[in-house]
Amino acid sequence: MEKNERKLLGIDVGGTKTSVCIGDESGKILVSQRIVTDPQNGPDECIGRILELCKRVLVSADLKIDDICAVGIAAPGPLDTRTGSLHSPPNMPAWDNVPLRDMIAKGLGAIVAMNNDANAGALAEFYFGREKGTENLVYLTHSTGMGAGVIVNGKLLQGVTDTAGEVGHFVLVPNGPLCPCGLKGCFEVFCGGRSTANRLRTKIERDGVKTAILEKAGGKPENIDFKAFLSAALDGDSFALEEWNTYIRHLAHGIGIIIMTLNPEAIILGTIAVHAGAFLLDPLKNALVDYTWGVPGKACRISPSTLEGKTGDLGAIAIALGALS
């Protein structure tokens, strides 16, 4: 880390693990450590362990908290950036109205900013990714679920209740399959990794489908996941390819709505697109002509993230960096 670079501390809080890192304004990570976290143990215990990890990371970097210009927390939503509180995230239901930001700030004695993980991903792309400095961009998590962080005219779009970017829960197909959120036919139901795997598992078991998807899952339907689906489609399995084509159409439909609504210059796709590469991106771009007008469609670049594996740390650092601007 350069001596003249301001030091930032990032905390990426998850339902099963939490990472703490120290980085600088260029996105260089000096040190990063993680711990397993079990939300069932309650917020006080978990936050206590997170604070202990922060102190260990500072020692590892030979720094004191006074050397840190700002602390950023990336956490699962829903949350309130005004109060700094979490409101029962799906994987952390007991964390209702927990003032995470203020508890960390008090424990460290530092300036702390907090945002949700999708917004953190968008900020990471804006500050450090392949579309660095692009003032109108959307980051789609495109992983287990489907969320988004949105940058408009160089500023993060929050919304009145901090839920701007909840694109996974706009209804793509009215009266479609039930989403865990309670709505039917959500974008996430059709394109989120977990929901896609669940739907395929049901169809394979119900109809007795012979498919390489099941083979990739070790012959056990309960082991079917998106990775097995992608692998079978890449191998040319007929059922998997048919489902893949349907998946691409739904993905293009959802992304087309985003393009026509927000008119971004770039859309960055997360985990699934990173692993699928051109097998997903090429047919997706071809399908988008059916869901966008020419001008906004042609103006939007679509590409996979180059930060995969580092998005959590860099997102938290980006939140801290944003707090300084």
C-alpha positions in Angstrom: 0.0 0.0 0.0 1.3 3.4 -1.0 2.1 5.7 2.0 0.1 8.5 0.5 -3.0 6.4 -0.1 -5.8 6.8 2.5 -6.5 3.6 4.4 -10.0 2.1 4.5 -11.4 -0.8 6.5 -14.1 -2.9 4.9 -16.5 -5.4 6.6 -18.5 -7.8 4.4 -21.2 -9.3 6.6 -22.9 -12.5 5.5 -25.3 -15.1 6.9 -22.5 -17.7 7.1 -19.3 -15.8 7.1 -17.9 -12.3 7.6 -14.8 -10.8 6.0 -12.8 -7.9 7.2 -10.2 -6.2 5.0 -8.0 -3.1 4.8 -7.5 -1.5 1.5 -6.8 1.8 -0.2 -8.4 4.2 -2.6 -7.0 2.4 -5.6 -8.7 -0.9 -4.6 -5.5 -2.6 -3.4 -6.3 -5.0 -0.5 -3.5 -5.1 2.0 -4.9 -7.7 4.3 -8.2 -9.7 4.4 -9.4 -12.2 7.0 -12.7 -14.0 7.5 -14.6 -15.8 10.2 -17.6 -18.1 10.2 -20.6 -16.4 11.6 -23.8 -18.0 12.8 -26.7 -15.5 13.0 -28.5 -18.0 15.3 -26.1 -17.0 18.0 -27.6 -13.5 18.1 -26.4 -10.1 17.0 -24.4 -9.2 20.2 -22.2 -12.2 20.0 -21.7 -12.0 16.2 -20.9 -8.3 16.3 -18.5 -8.8 19.2 -16.6 -11.4 17.1 -16.6 -9.0 14.1 -15.0 -6.3 16.2 -12.4 -8.7 17.4 -11.6 -9.6 13.8 -11.3 -5.9 12.9 -8.7 -5.5 15.7 -6.8 -8.6 14.5 -6.8 -7.3 10.9 -5.5 -3.9 12.1 -2.6 -5.6 14.0 -1.8 -7.7 10.9 -1.5 -4.6 8.8 0.5 -2.9 11.6 -2.1 -0.1 11.8 -4.2 1.5 14.4 -7.8 2.6 14.1 -6.6 6.2 13.9 -4.8 5.3 10.7 -8.2 4.4 9.1 -10.0 7.2 7.3 -13.4 5.4 7.1 -15.0 2.0 7.6 -17.5 0.5 5.2 -20.0 -2.2 5.9 -21.6 -4.3 3.2 -24.6 -6.2 4.7 -27.6 -8.1 3.4 -30.8 -6.1 3.0 -33.3 -5.0 3.9 -31.5 -2.3 5.8 -31.9 1.4 6.6 -28.9 3.6 5.7 -30.3 6.5 7.7 -30.5 4.6 11.0 -27.8 2.1 10.1 -30.0 -0.8 11.1 -30.7 -4.2 9.6 -34.3 -5.4 9.3 -34.5 -9.2 9.3 -32.4 -10.2 6.2 -33.5 -13.5 4.8 -30.5 -15.4 6.1 -30.5 -13.5 9.4 -34.1 -13.2 10.5 -33.3 -12.6 14.2 -31.5 -9.4 13.2 -34.5 -7.2 13.3 -33.8 -3.5 13.9 -30.2 -4.2 14.9 -28.2 -1.0 14.8 -25.2 -2.7 13.2 -23.5 0.5 11.9 -23.6 2.3 15.2 -22.5 -0.8 17.2 -19.4 -1.1 14.9 -18.8 2.6 15.1 -18.9 2.6 18.9 -16.7 -0.5 19.1 -14.0 0.8 16.8 -14.3 4.6 17.4 -14.4 5.4 13.7 -16.5 6.9 11.0 -18.7 4.0 9.6 -21.0 3.9 6.5 -23.2 0.9 5.6 -25.1 -0.3 2.5 -26.6 -3.5 1.1 -24.4 -6.0 -0.7 -25.8 -5.3 -4.2 -25.2 -1.6 -3.8 -21.7 -2.4 -2.5 -21.1 -4.5 -5.7 -22.2 -1.5 -7.9 -19.9 0.8 -6.0 -17.0 -1.7 -6.4 -17.6 -1.8 -10.1 -17.8 2.0 -10.3 -14.6 2.6 -8.3 -12.5 -0.4 -9.2 -14.0 -2.6 -12.0 -13.8 -2.9 -15.8 -16.4 0.0 -16.0 -14.5 2.2 -13.6 -15.9 5.7 -13.7 -18.9 4.8 -15.9 -21.5 7.2 -14.6 -24.6 5.2 -15.5 -24.3 1.5 -14.7 -26.1 -1.4 -13.2 -24.5 -4.3 -11.3 -26.6 -7.4 -11.2 -25.6 -9.9 -8.5 -26.8 -12.7 -10.8 -26.1 -15.5 -8.3 -28.2 -17.4 -5.8 -30.6 -14.5 -6.1 -31.1 -11.6 -8.4 -30.5 -8.1 -7.0 -29.0 -4.9 -8.4 -27.0 -1.9 -7.5 -27.6 1.2 -9.7 -25.4 4.1 -10.4 -27.1 7.1 -12.1 -25.1 10.1 -13.1 -22.2 9.0 -10.9 -24.4 8.6 -7.8 -25.7 5.5 -6.1 -29.5 5.2 -6.4 -30.9 4.4 -3.0 -34.7 5.1 -3.2 -36.9 6.3 -0.4 -36.7 3.0 1.5 -33.2 2.0 0.4 -34.8 -0.6 -1.9 -33.9 0.8 -5.3 -32.4 -2.0 -7.3 -34.7 -4.8 -6.0 -35.1 -5.9 -9.6 -35.3 -9.6 -8.6 -38.8 -8.9 -7.4 -40.4 -7.1 -10.3 -43.0 -9.5 -11.8 -41.8 -10.9 -15.1 -44.7 -13.3 -15.6 -48.1 -12.5 -13.9 -49.4 -15.3 -11.8 -46.2 -17.2 -12.4 -44.4 -19.5 -9.8 -44.5 -18.3 -6.2 -41.4 -16.4 -5.1 -40.2 -16.6 -1.4 -41.0 -12.9 -1.2 -44.7 -13.7 -1.6 -45.2 -12.4 -5.1 -45.7 -14.6 -8.1 -43.6 -14.7 -11.3 -40.6 -12.6 -10.0 -37.5 -12.1 -12.2 -35.6 -14.0 -9.5 -37.9 -17.0 -9.7 -36.9 -17.4 -13.3 -33.2 -16.3 -13.2 -31.9 -16.6 -9.7 -29.6 -19.6 -9.2 -31.5 -21.2 -6.3 -35.0 -20.8 -7.8 -33.8 -22.1 -11.2 -32.3 -25.2 -9.6 -35.5 -25.8 -7.5 -37.7 -25.5 -10.5 -35.6 -27.9 -12.6 -35.4 -30.4 -9.7 -39.2 -30.4 -9.4 -39.7 -30.9 -13.2 -37.1 -33.7 -13.3 -38.6 -35.6 -10.4 -42.2 -35.0 -11.4 -41.8 -36.0 -15.1 -39.1 -38.6 -14.7 -36.8 -36.7 -17.1 -33.6 -38.4 -18.1 -31.0 -35.7 -18.2 -27.3 -35.1 -17.5 -28.3 -32.5 -15.0 -29.2 -35.4 -12.6 -25.9 -37.1 -13.5 -23.9 -34.0 -12.7 -25.7 -34.0 -9.3 -24.4 -37.5 -8.5 -27.8 -39.0 -9.3 -29.4 -37.3 -6.3 -32.2 -34.8 -7.1 -31.6 -33.0 -3.9 -28.1 -32.1 -5.1 -29.2 -30.4 -8.3 -27.9 -26.9 -8.4 -27.2 -24.2 -11.0 -23.7 -25.5 -11.5 -25.1 -29.0 -12.5 -27.5 -27.2 -14.9 -24.8 -25.2 -16.6 -22.4 -28.1 -16.9 -25.1 -30.3 -18.5 -26.0 -27.5 -21.0 -22.4 -27.0 -21.9 -22.1 -30.8 -22.6 -25.1 -30.5 -25.0 -27.7 -32.4 -23.0 -31.0 -31.8 -24.9 -33.2 -31.2 -21.9 -30.6 -28.8 -20.3 -30.2 -26.9 -23.6 -34.0 -26.5 -23.9 -34.1 -25.1 -20.4 -31.1 -23.0 -21.0 -32.7 -21.3 -24.0 -35.8 -20.6 -21.9 -33.5 -19.2 -19.1 -31.8 -16.9 -21.6 -35.2 -15.5 -22.8 -36.3 -14.8 -19.3 -32.9 -13.2 -18.5 -33.1 -11.0 -21.6 -36.7 -10.0 -20.7 -35.6 -8.8 -17.2 -32.5 -7.1 -18.4 -34.5 -5.5 -21.3 -36.8 -3.9 -18.7 -33.8 -2.6 -16.8 -32.3 -1.1 -20.0 -35.5 0.5 -21.1 -36.2 1.9 -17.6 -32.7 3.2 -16.6 -30.9 3.6 -19.9 -27.5 2.5 -18.5 -24.3 2.7 -20.4 -23.2 -0.6 -18.9 -24.6 -3.7 -17.1 -22.2 -5.8 -15.1 -23.3 -9.4 -14.4 -22.2 -11.4 -11.3 -21.4 -15.0 -10.5 -23.5 -17.0 -13.0 -22.3 -14.9 -16.0 -18.7 -15.0 -14.8 -18.8 -18.8 -14.9 -20.9 -19.2 -18.0 -19.0 -16.7 -20.1 -19.8 -16.5 -23.8 -22.2 -19.4 -23.5 -24.5 -17.0 -21.7 -23.5 -13.6 -23.0 -23.7 -14.3 -26.8 -27.3 -15.7 -26.8 -28.3 -13.1 -24.2 -27.2 -10.2 -26.4 -28.9 -11.8 -29.4 -32.2 -12.1 -27.5 -32.1 -8.6 -26.2 -33.1 -7.2 -29.6 -36.6 -8.5 -28.8 -36.8 -6.6 -25.5 -35.2 -3.2 -26.2 -35.4 -0.4 -28.6 -32.4 0.1 -30.8 -30.9 3.2 -29.3 -30.8 2.4 -25.6 -30.2 -1.3 -26.4 -27.1 -0.5 -28.6 -25.8 2.0 -26.1 -25.6 -0.5 -23.3 -22.5 -2.7 -22.8 -23.1 -6.0 -21.1 -20.2 -7.9 -19.6 -19.3 -10.2 -16.6 -17.6 -8.8 -13.6 -13.8 -8.9 -13.4 -14.0 -8.6 -9.6 -15.5 -12.0 -8.9 -14.1 -13.4 -5.6 -13.1 -9.9 -4.5 -16.5 -8.1 -4.8 -17.3 -8.5 -1.1 -14.1 -6.9 0.1 -14.0 -4.3 -2.6 -17.6 -3.4 -2.1 -17.1 -2.7 1.6 -14.0 -0.7 0.8 -16.0 1.2 -1.9 -18.7 2.1 0.7 -16.0 3.5 3.0 -14.5 5.4 0.0 -18.0 6.8 -0.9 -18.4 8.1 2.7 -15.4 10.3 2.2 -16.6 11.9 -1.1 
